[in-house]
Amino acid sequence: MTLINDPVHALPRFLLGSWPTPLEAAPRLSAAVGLAPDDLWVKRDDLSGLGGGGNKVRKLEWTLGRALADGADTLVTTGAPQSNHARLTAAAAARAGLSAVLVFPGEPGRSHSGNLALDGLFGARIVWAGDVGLAGLMLTAEEVAARLRTGGARPALIPFGGSSSTGALGYVTCGRELLLQAPDLDTVVVAVGSGGTMAGLVAALGSDRVLGVDCGALEDPVPVVREMARPLAAAPPGEPRVRGDQIGAGYGELTEPAAQALELAGCTEGIALDPVYTGRALAGLMAAVVDGELRPGRRTVLLHSGGLPGFFGHPEAVERAEAGLEAELWD
């Protein structure tokens, strides 16, 4: 087990990922969405390594580092049953030799998420909180941590989505990584769930160069992103830019623009997105091109934050993808 002190932030960090992740050109996708062929690039944080990859690996390097420095032997966190953060918290705990307890809303047997299957593979224990909202979910997680302490364990409570100013440090480092890979970066487009990924990018790049696409996980992500970014930025970063036009029927539901975005990314570049986050991010990028917020001739980066395992537990997304296999060969 290697715990390092980051030379920039002087905070404990437990290395989990494979850095830097690639920045890949997407010329066919770029042309398909209305940009010039060299305009659109994809930052492949889905290839971050641990537990199926994704953006939560960067955050967990810092939140796990803090937990280990505090002597924790168990990680407790929350999310939906399809949570990418919960999956990667379980994988990170296994990598560090800790236990993991995941607190989910609902009842056992209701979800068949691909992420949920991996949670079990990584050795996590699940606590079902019943029909509760985010506040009730967090309260249950605190109660679980208290019971673990009573039993002699040393739990660390990792916040929803891994999102805090500590976790957002992972995307401060990502922002700096992007500037080395693409010094002419104009805009990075990112899905916004619990807010930490966008907050770190805003702290590193400034609000003008980051466009968030709200996925509906929070009632209003703008103040959350703003407050997480504030202590990490060298100067006040300004008001976060967040599009709210891709939420559709709500978090977890497949929208038609997201479904079209998944198909377009797959057919043009062989890149698999997920229906909850990255599909919405690309759909928001496409809408931003249509309304002129993103323009040809400027370097745009789509942050691929991972989430593919969740695709296989999303019945509507899988059914739609499989329907394409049934088309007549000569249509």
MARRO-710263 format. One line per field, with one value per residue (C-alpha): residue in three letters; chain; x, y, z. Coordinates in nm, 2 decimals. Last residue first. Layout:
rest = [ALA  ...]
kette = [A  ...]
east = [X  ...]
north = [Y  ...]
up = [Z  ...]
REM end
This chain:
rest = [ASP  TRP  LEU  GLU  ALA  GLU  LEU  GLY  ALA  GLU  ALA  ARG  GLU  VAL  ALA  GLU  PRO  HIS  GLY  PHE  PHE  GLY  PRO  LEU  GLY  GLY  SER  HIS  LEU  LEU  VAL  THR  ARG  ARG  GLY  PRO  ARG  LEU  GLU  GLY  ASP  VAL  VAL  ALA  ALA  MET  LEU  GLY  ALA  LEU  ALA  ARG  GLY  THR  TYR  VAL  PRO  ASP  LEU  ALA  ILE  GLY  GLU  THR  CYS  GLY  ALA  LEU  GLU  LEU  ALA  GLN  ALA  ALA  PRO  GLU  THR  LEU  GLU  GLY  TYR  GLY  ALA  GLY  ILE  GLN  ASP  GLY  ARG  VAL  ARG  PRO  GLU  GLY  PRO  PRO  ALA  ALA  ALA  LEU  PRO  ARG  ALA  MET  GLU  ARG  VAL  VAL  PRO  VAL  PRO  ASP  GLU  LEU  ALA  GLY  CYS  ASP  VAL  GLY  LEU  VAL  ARG  ASP  SER  GLY  LEU  ALA  ALA  VAL  LEU  GLY  ALA  MET  THR  GLY  GLY  SER  GLY  VAL  ALA  VAL  VAL  VAL  THR  ASP  LEU  ASP  PRO  ALA  GLN  LEU  LEU  LEU  GLU  ARG  GLY  CYS  THR  VAL  TYR  GLY  LEU  ALA  GLY  THR  SER  SER  SER  GLY  GLY  PHE  PRO  ILE  LEU  ALA  PRO  ARG  ALA  GLY  GLY  THR  ARG  LEU  ARG  ALA  ALA  VAL  GLU  GLU  ALA  THR  LEU  MET  LEU  GLY  ALA  LEU  GLY  VAL  ASP  GLY  ALA  TRP  VAL  ILE  ARG  ALA  GLY  PHE  LEU  GLY  ASP  LEU  ALA  LEU  ASN  GLY  SER  HIS  SER  ARG  GLY  PRO  GLU  GLY  PRO  PHE  VAL  LEU  VAL  ALA  SER  LEU  GLY  ALA  ARG  ALA  ALA  ALA  ALA  ALA  THR  LEU  ARG  ALA  HIS  ASN  SER  GLN  PRO  ALA  GLY  THR  THR  VAL  LEU  THR  ASP  ALA  GLY  ASP  ALA  LEU  ALA  ARG  GLY  LEU  THR  TRP  GLU  LEU  LYS  ARG  VAL  LYS  ASN  GLY  GLY  GLY  GLY  LEU  GLY  SER  LEU  ASP  ASP  ARG  LYS  VAL  TRP  LEU  ASP  ASP  PRO  ALA  LEU  GLY  VAL  ALA  ALA  SER  LEU  ARG  PRO  ALA  ALA  GLU  LEU  PRO  THR  PRO  TRP  SER  GLY  LEU  LEU  PHE  ARG  PRO  LEU  ALA  HIS  VAL  PRO  ASP  ASN  ILE  LEU  THR  MET]
kette = [A  A  A  A  A  A  A  A  A  A  A  A  A  A  A  A  A  A  A  A  A  A  A  A  A  A  A  A  A  A  A  A  A  A  A  A  A  A  A  A  A  A  A  A  A  A  A  A  A  A  A  A  A  A  A  A  A  A  A  A  A  A  A  A  A  A  A  A  A  A  A  A  A  A  A  A  A  A  A  A  A  A  A  A  A  A  A  A  A  A  A  A  A  A  A  A  A  A  A  A  A  A  A  A  A  A  A  A  A  A  A  A  A  A  A  A  A  A  A  A  A  A  A  A  A  A  A  A  A  A  A  A  A  A  A  A  A  A  A  A  A  A  A  A  A  A  A  A  A  A  A  A  A  A  A  A  A  A  A  A  A  A  A  A  A  A  A  A  A  A  A  A  A  A  A  A  A  A  A  A  A  A  A  A  A  A  A  A  A  A  A  A  A  A  A  A  A  A  A  A  A  A  A  A  A  A  A  A  A  A  A  A  A  A  A  A  A  A  A  A  A  A  A  A  A  A  A  A  A  A  A  A  A  A  A  A  A  A  A  A  A  A  A  A  A  A  A  A  A  A  A  A  A  A  A  A  A  A  A  A  A  A  A  A  A  A  A  A  A  A  A  A  A  A  A  A  A  A  A  A  A  A  A  A  A  A  A  A  A  A  A  A  A  A  A  A  A  A  A  A  A  A  A  A  A  A  A  A  A  A  A  A  A  A  A  A  A  A  A  A  A  A  A  A  A  A  A  A  A  A  A]
east = [-3.25  -3.04  -2.94  -3.29  -3.27  -3.28  -2.94  -3.06  -3.32  -3.03  -2.93  -3.28  -3.34  -3.00  -3.09  -3.44  -3.32  -3.04  -2.83  -2.59  -2.54  -2.44  -2.11  -2.03  -2.02  -1.71  -1.64  -1.58  -1.49  -1.59  -1.32  -1.38  -1.10  -1.24  -1.29  -1.66  -1.87  -2.00  -2.27  -2.42  -2.77  -2.70  -2.35  -2.48  -2.75  -2.48  -2.27  -2.58  -2.65  -2.28  -2.31  -2.65  -2.49  -2.20  -2.42  -2.73  -2.73  -2.36  -2.11  -1.94  -1.69  -1.66  -1.60  -1.89  -2.14  -2.08  -2.07  -2.39  -2.58  -2.51  -2.60  -2.93  -3.01  -2.91  -3.14  -3.43  -3.39  -3.31  -3.42  -3.17  -3.21  -3.53  -3.80  -3.58  -3.26  -3.10  -3.20  -3.03  -2.71  -2.45  -2.20  -2.05  -2.04  -1.69  -1.37  -1.26  -0.88  -0.63  -0.92  -0.96  -1.15  -1.42  -1.47  -1.68  -1.90  -1.95  -2.03  -2.29  -2.44  -2.48  -2.60  -2.97  -3.21  -2.93  -2.90  -3.07  -2.81  -2.70  -2.46  -2.16  -1.96  -1.61  -1.38  -1.55  -1.57  -1.20  -0.96  -0.83  -1.11  -1.37  -1.23  -1.24  -1.60  -1.71  -1.59  -1.73  -2.09  -2.30  -2.41  -2.29  -2.18  -1.88  -1.80  -1.45  -1.42  -1.15  -0.84  -0.55  -0.29  -0.44  -0.24  -0.06  -0.38  -0.57  -0.34  -0.39  -0.76  -0.72  -0.52  -0.80  -1.03  -0.89  -0.89  -1.27  -1.25  -1.12  -1.36  -1.64  -1.80  -1.74  -2.07  -2.24  -1.98  -1.73  -1.80  -1.48  -1.54  -1.31  -1.47  -1.52  -1.88  -2.00  -1.80  -1.99  -2.32  -2.23  -2.12  -2.45  -2.64  -2.44  -2.53  -2.90  -2.89  -2.73  -3.00  -3.27  -3.13  -3.10  -3.46  -3.59  -3.80  -3.60  -3.24  -3.09  -2.75  -2.51  -2.18  -1.89  -1.67  -1.55  -1.76  -2.07  -2.02  -1.96  -2.32  -2.46  -2.27  -2.44  -2.77  -3.03  -3.24  -3.56  -3.42  -3.31  -3.52  -3.49  -3.23  -2.87  -2.60  -2.27  -2.04  -1.68  -1.40  -1.04  -0.73  -0.64  -0.72  -1.04  -1.15  -1.08  -1.30  -1.59  -1.55  -1.54  -1.88  -2.03  -1.91  -2.05  -2.39  -2.64  -2.79  -2.82  -2.56  -2.42  -2.08  -1.91  -1.54  -1.40  -1.06  -1.00  -0.68  -0.72  -0.44  -0.63  -0.95  -0.77  -0.60  -0.93  -1.09  -0.80  -0.74  -1.12  -1.18  -0.96  -1.12  -1.46  -1.42  -1.45  -1.27  -1.40  -1.27  -0.95  -0.80  -0.86  -0.98  -1.33  -1.13  -1.09  -1.07  -1.25  -1.16  -1.38  -1.25  -1.03  -1.31  -1.49  -1.80  -2.16  -2.24  -2.16  -1.83  -1.70  -1.82  -1.62  -1.31  -1.30  -0.94  -0.83  -0.70  -0.56  -0.56  -0.25  -0.24  -0.34  -0.55  -0.54  -0.27  -0.36  -0.33  -0.25  -0.26  0.02  -0.18  0.09  0.35  0.09  0.17  0.19  0.02  0.15  0.00]
north = [-0.18  -0.45  -0.64  -0.61  -0.46  -0.69  -0.59  -0.23  -0.35  -0.47  -0.12  -0.01  -0.31  -0.25  0.12  0.03  -0.24  -0.04  -0.31  -0.35  0.03  0.05  -0.13  0.15  0.43  0.61  0.99  1.05  1.42  1.57  1.81  2.11  2.28  2.58  2.61  2.53  2.68  2.57  2.80  2.84  2.69  2.38  2.33  2.35  2.09  1.85  1.91  1.85  1.52  1.43  1.49  1.31  1.00  1.05  1.04  0.82  0.62  0.52  0.59  0.33  0.46  0.29  0.63  0.70  0.43  0.41  0.79  0.83  0.55  0.68  1.04  0.92  0.75  1.06  1.28  1.03  1.03  0.72  0.76  0.73  1.09  1.24  1.25  1.47  1.59  1.71  2.08  2.19  2.33  2.43  2.71  2.76  3.12  3.26  3.09  3.31  3.29  3.01  2.77  2.49  2.66  2.79  2.48  2.29  2.60  2.67  2.31  2.28  2.62  2.51  2.16  2.25  1.97  1.71  1.39  1.54  1.48  1.84  1.90  2.11  2.34  2.42  2.68  2.99  2.85  2.85  2.58  2.43  2.52  2.47  2.12  2.03  2.16  1.97  1.64  1.71  1.80  1.51  1.43  1.68  1.54  1.72  1.93  2.08  2.41  2.61  2.39  2.53  2.38  2.04  1.76  1.97  2.17  1.85  1.72  2.04  1.99  1.63  1.74  1.98  1.69  1.46  1.76  1.73  1.45  1.68  1.96  1.71  1.47  1.10  1.06  1.09  1.15  0.89  0.80  0.65  0.35  0.23  -0.10  -0.19  -0.30  0.04  0.20  -0.02  0.08  0.45  0.40  0.24  0.52  0.78  0.59  0.58  0.96  1.00  0.80  0.99  1.32  1.18  1.05  0.74  0.44  0.16  0.20  -0.12  -0.20  -0.37  -0.54  -0.50  -0.79  -0.66  -0.92  -0.80  -0.44  -0.57  -0.72  -0.39  -0.20  -0.41  -0.31  -0.57  -0.36  -0.45  -0.77  -0.61  -0.30  0.06  0.33  0.22  0.21  0.06  -0.10  -0.16  -0.34  -0.24  -0.40  -0.09  -0.25  -0.40  -0.06  0.09  -0.17  -0.11  0.27  0.21  0.04  0.29  0.58  0.42  0.41  0.17  0.08  0.46  0.61  0.60  0.54  0.35  0.27  0.03  0.01  0.37  0.50  0.87  0.87  0.58  0.78  1.09  0.88  0.72  1.06  1.17  0.87  0.82  1.14  1.03  0.69  0.84  0.95  0.61  0.28  -0.08  -0.16  0.04  0.15  0.51  0.41  0.57  0.88  0.89  1.26  1.28  1.53  1.75  2.03  1.84  1.73  2.07  2.08  2.00  1.70  1.45  1.63  1.59  1.23  1.15  1.34  1.21  1.28  1.10  1.24  0.94  0.90  1.04  0.85  0.49  0.49  0.40  0.61  0.68  1.05  1.23  1.61  1.85  2.01  2.06  1.80  1.53  1.33  0.97  0.66  0.33  0.00]
up = [-4.61  -4.76  -4.45  -4.29  -3.95  -3.65  -3.51  -3.47  -3.22  -2.99  -2.92  -2.83  -2.61  -2.43  -2.37  -2.24  -2.02  -1.84  -1.66  -1.95  -1.98  -1.62  -1.70  -1.95  -1.69  -1.81  -1.77  -2.13  -2.12  -2.45  -2.56  -2.79  -2.98  -3.17  -3.55  -3.55  -3.27  -2.93  -2.78  -3.13  -3.07  -3.28  -3.15  -2.79  -2.87  -2.99  -2.68  -2.46  -2.64  -2.59  -2.22  -2.20  -2.35  -2.11  -1.80  -1.78  -2.10  -2.11  -2.39  -2.61  -2.86  -3.20  -3.36  -3.60  -3.53  -3.15  -3.10  -3.31  -3.14  -2.79  -2.90  -3.04  -2.71  -2.53  -2.75  -2.70  -2.32  -2.12  -1.76  -1.48  -1.37  -1.48  -1.75  -1.97  -1.80  -2.12  -2.13  -1.80  -1.95  -1.68  -1.71  -1.36  -1.23  -1.20  -1.11  -0.81  -0.84  -0.76  -0.75  -0.51  -0.23  -0.47  -0.69  -0.43  -0.37  -0.73  -0.83  -0.55  -0.64  -1.00  -0.94  -0.87  -0.77  -0.80  -1.00  -1.30  -1.57  -1.60  -1.89  -1.78  -2.00  -1.89  -2.06  -1.93  -1.57  -1.52  -1.62  -1.30  -1.06  -1.33  -1.40  -1.03  -0.99  -1.31  -1.17  -0.82  -0.92  -0.80  -1.16  -1.42  -1.75  -1.90  -2.20  -2.22  -2.41  -2.58  -2.55  -2.74  -2.50  -2.57  -2.41  -2.15  -2.08  -2.05  -1.77  -1.58  -1.60  -1.49  -1.18  -1.08  -1.16  -0.90  -0.66  -0.68  -0.43  -0.15  -0.25  -0.22  -0.46  -0.42  -0.59  -0.25  0.01  0.14  0.51  0.66  0.89  1.17  1.28  1.65  1.64  1.77  1.49  1.24  1.39  1.36  0.99  0.91  1.08  0.88  0.56  0.66  0.71  0.37  0.20  0.38  0.25  -0.10  -0.11  0.06  -0.03  0.13  0.26  0.12  0.27  0.04  0.12  -0.12  -0.23  -0.57  -0.75  -0.55  -0.66  -1.01  -1.02  -0.90  -1.18  -1.44  -1.29  -1.21  -0.97  -0.78  -0.61  -0.29  -0.18  -0.27  -0.20  -0.19  0.09  -0.01  0.25  0.15  0.34  0.31  0.15  -0.06  -0.40  -0.25  -0.11  -0.45  -0.63  -0.39  -0.42  -0.80  -0.81  -0.56  -0.78  -1.10  -0.93  -1.09  -0.75  -0.69  -0.46  -0.11  0.06  0.34  0.33  0.59  0.76  0.82  0.99  0.92  0.66  0.50  0.48  0.34  0.07  -0.01  -0.07  -0.28  -0.51  -0.50  -0.70  -0.99  -0.99  -0.99  -1.35  -1.51  -1.53  -1.52  -1.17  -1.19  -1.52  -1.61  -1.95  -1.91  -1.85  -2.23  -2.31  -2.64  -2.91  -3.13  -3.36  -3.61  -3.83  -3.83  -3.62  -3.71  -3.49  -3.77  -3.85  -3.50  -3.48  -3.79  -3.67  -3.31  -3.20  -2.88  -2.55  -2.37  -1.99  -1.82  -1.59  -1.51  -1.20  -0.83  -0.65  -0.29  -0.22  0.11  0.10  0.04  -0.25  -0.51  -0.39  -0.35  -0.03  -0.11  0.03  -0.11  0.00]
REM end
